[in-house]
Amino acid sequence: MKKTLLPLLLLLILTSFAFAADKVRIEAPEKVTGGDIFQVKVIIDEPLIWELCKKVEISCEGNCPVMMLRGQKETWTLAEFNYSGEKELVFDATMFARDWENDDGKMIFRFMGDIDDMSAKYPGLQQYDQILAVVEKKIAVSKVDFSMELPNAPSGEFIKDNWKDVQIAPGFSFQNKGADSSTAIGVYRGDMGRGVCFGPSTDEYLLCSYFTKSQKDNPEPDFVMSEHDYGTMGLSGPSKGYNYIRAIKGEPQDDYDKEGNKIKVAGYEIIYIYEAKVGIVYFGGNFRKSGTVPAGEVDSYVSKSIQEMHTMVSSQRFINTGYAGEGGPSIYKPNLPDIKDSSLYVWGTVSDTDGNPMPYMRLVVKAKGKRFEGATEKTGDFKILLTDLKLGKEEDASLVMEFSYIRDGKNYFTINSLTPRRYERVAAAKKFKIIDSENAELHVQLDGKADRTMGYSVPEASIEHLSVSYYHMHEAFEFALEKLKANVDYKLPVEVWIGNTQGQTHYDMQNSDILIAARVASRTSQERPKNREYHEFAHHLMYAEYGDFATGRNNPESVPHAGFINPNTGDSWTEGFAEFIALAIAKEAGDKKPQLYSAWGDLETNNYKVWEGQGKLEEFAVAALLWDVYDSTNEKGDSLTIPLDEIWQVIKVKRADLYDYYLAFKQAYPKKSKEIDDVFILHGVFWDTTEGNKKYDTGEAWKQTSVNPFRYKFIDLSSNDTSKIIYKPGMVVGKASNYERNRTSAVWVPNAFIKVSDRNVDFYKVKVSYPNAAQDYEYLTEERGGLIYINPLAEGSDATITVSPESDAYSSDAPMTITAKELSGNVFVAPEEQKGHFAEHDFNLKPTGKTETKAYVTYGKEEPVYAYEGDPGAEPIVPLKLEGNGADISTGGFNIWPFVIGAIIIGTGVFMYKKPELRKKAVAGTKKGVYLFGKHGVPFIIKVLKLSWKAAVWLVKSILWVIKKAIELARPHVKKAHEGIKHKLSEAKKKR
């Protein structure tokens, strides 16, 4: 037994020592490739450092990493920075190899306090030291070789300088071995470099400290500066690049070919200077090429050479060739003062149903009649100090978590939920105990699962949905505040009202409200978060910036979501803006497929035109257009990439409609005029002046004008085959219209549904397959009311769509397969032929015997349906009036005391009844008590019930109040009778 115990004790001692050593630690790789970006994370899990540290000093020994603290203005020598209690510090870093035998570097972080501050806070300590703690870690760096894609050299070779074991900037030169003076290569040489850049040193520069803004606006003679996407050069992180090019072409001159024939030749010279930044790594260099070529081919040679240079820059790679030196673990050296902290804290984390942190929540700790307020941090962590609290050995307390998002001193949004009778501010409470005046640690997951220590201001079944909605609203606000630096301060807080049963999901700008209907409020809804929280928040973002929506939307003939049939594109801009912002939020939040817009499919692959889907998809054409302007995936007609922050500068300004935004893009980027035209034309945004056939054709936009008789108006397109509508020179780009007009939350396309009779499966997988498999994508759609929505693809799509059940409990051997062309042909039929669905299908569902894990979890009892959910600014059907404040919640759990008291009373009664000598007295006493209750209590009940009859609405409350009053009136008499019984029992015992 002793032999077994000793190792266990040693293990416990060592484990506790290791835990203490890890209070502050560096998390970073022990070995890195020279020049690559890596992350350094410093974890601080020591309350005394949170409290006492004022600044952090960084130093190093050996090969020093170059680091950048995220969120601060950086310099090349990041020696020290202020510290304000952060739980972790995150850096981007890189190291460059040197020609040393042991090429490693040690990072050292010193946490520094202020001696005067410590002595004032904790007087009487024997010693104060400015250095509170030190943590260090050694990292080894690899040497690297260099590679780059050089052009073909038919009459010579490239001499590579410093490409092996790179210590200085690599370069190359071309050795011409050809005898022909008209060789295409001529002279070709270049020099490349790599370093670290934390951004422009001043506002004068574009990227780092080389190209200036004045050079871009006023280049030197014959030079042209352009932005260029060079990719990431094998690294990771955001990238941006510029080139500065001079191409000189000489006049034709006489020369002779190999056979002695007289020919015309021309000389040329290209100077190509570039600067690119990937994360914090900087690439810069220059190429020079000159030569003499046939005079008629000089333009082609110059263009080809510039493309070669683009490729050369993009293809640069630095390759790991092995490590010189070894890394090491994180080593922590605490030097904290010996403070017996009498402070008491409640600390822990709050997360949503999916385990995501619940940032910036308002928190209140209630203990011994006092309230202590705090909030969660961005990470969901919290720490609340309980001051001046005198406690016993064990005290009851509660943590109240209000669904209010408060950061920077502002309440940005609050979540409210519709209970059976009224809206309530959403809040949760966790009951806990403070034992022996020790700090309390709480980790709360707001998933609504049964927990006796939890209580809620709303039905607990709704919490799993509401907590997720809070997190998505946080993502939206964080994106606007941190990524866009946008103005969202319009009638804050935004009140989010969840759970109406009238199907209203929209933004109301009058009071800055977001409504989410119960039928789409489920966390299993495929509309969350892009077509729910993100989309509706984007409407708030637009209204906060514009003070309105796009001007064209105010036209009285403009109908929300009507699309191409509207008199202008103001409404489609308003909705397309919201859909684009939703995709951008998703990308920033880490969505692996941000371009998938819920059940509406892939907005990158589908180049929707404004007239598609009988005009209903115009808003998606706008969203897809903006996505093409933003994303780096380029295709035919889409060679444009503009950073999001620059796009925002254009679209954050209120304008009339899509045409005005087209003009604004052209004005902001005059050198990208053709690329802008191309992407607008790609999405059909041009004024097609070709006349149509003057009659309705399948696929044209239409609007019903009367019910009986059935009449409608339509937009006559230039071709009855909409895939053949093409841009012709001279047509006005930016105006989405046909020849008849000078026209300046997403809607479901009518008829685009599969009807099913077997409703046992809630979700269906929609797989979209292309001949080029790289374009394939899939998403889930829902069965709602016997219908499955399938969004039509862009015209001309060669995809095949396969729909199959997504279920554990059921299998299917009969999926539905349809081509994109067949789908459009079936959906877009004449108005009088539409039945509300384009096909009926039996998936032949067969039970598997397994438990279903993919069921739709309803919010309340509201089943999801495919229905229109309202327009921005629509009047709410249910008044948005708050009845409760959400803060005063009683926690759940089993309260045993009523049962204990009841058992005592019953037990006493049984004891009394079994004693013959007491039975008569007990019965008599009970009769007297009943008589007294009848005499004094019942008349009062009858009297008040008669009065309460006049107010029938409050009948139940009145009865409860009357009964309470009656009992209170009868209680003294009953108590007196009960005391008489006890006295007689006592006398009987004495006699015995």
DAFENKA-V19439 format. One record per run of one state. SS is the DSSP state (helix for helix, strand for strand, loop for the rest). FROM is the first residue (numbers start at 0). TO is the last residue. Records with the same first field share a line. If there is no record, write none. Layout:
SS=FROM-TO, FROM-TO
This chain:
loop=0-0, 21-22, 27-29, 33-36, 44-45, 62-64, 69-78, 82-86, 94-102, 113-113, 121-129, 147-154, 161-169, 176-185, 196-203, 205-210, 217-221, 227-237, 249-251, 256-260, 278-279, 314-315, 323-329, 334-342, 351-355, 357-359, 367-368, 375-379, 386-392, 407-408, 418-421, 425-425, 435-438, 445-452, 456-458, 483-492, 500-504, 508-511, 520-528, 546-549, 554-561, 565-568, 588-594, 596-596, 600-600, 602-616, 630-633, 635-636, 638-642, 651-656, 668-668, 682-684, 687-700, 706-709, 714-720, 724-731, 733-735, 737-751, 755-761, 769-771, 775-775, 784-785, 789-798, 805-808, 812-814, 827-829, 833-837, 840-843, 847-857, 859-860, 862-880, 884-895, 914-914, 948-950, 991-991
helix=1-20, 46-51, 114-120, 212-216, 294-313, 459-482, 517-519, 529-545, 550-553, 562-564, 569-587, 597-599, 617-629, 643-650, 657-667, 669-681, 721-723, 772-774, 819-826, 830-832, 896-913, 915-947, 951-990
strand=23-26, 30-32, 37-43, 52-61, 65-68, 79-81, 87-93, 103-112, 130-146, 155-160, 170-175, 186-195, 204-204, 211-211, 222-226, 238-248, 252-255, 261-277, 280-293, 316-322, 330-333, 343-350, 356-356, 360-366, 369-374, 380-385, 393-406, 409-417, 422-424, 426-434, 439-444, 453-455, 493-499, 505-507, 512-516, 595-595, 601-601, 634-634, 637-637, 685-686, 701-705, 710-713, 732-732, 736-736, 752-754, 762-768, 776-783, 786-788, 799-804, 809-811, 815-818, 838-839, 844-846, 858-858, 861-861, 881-883
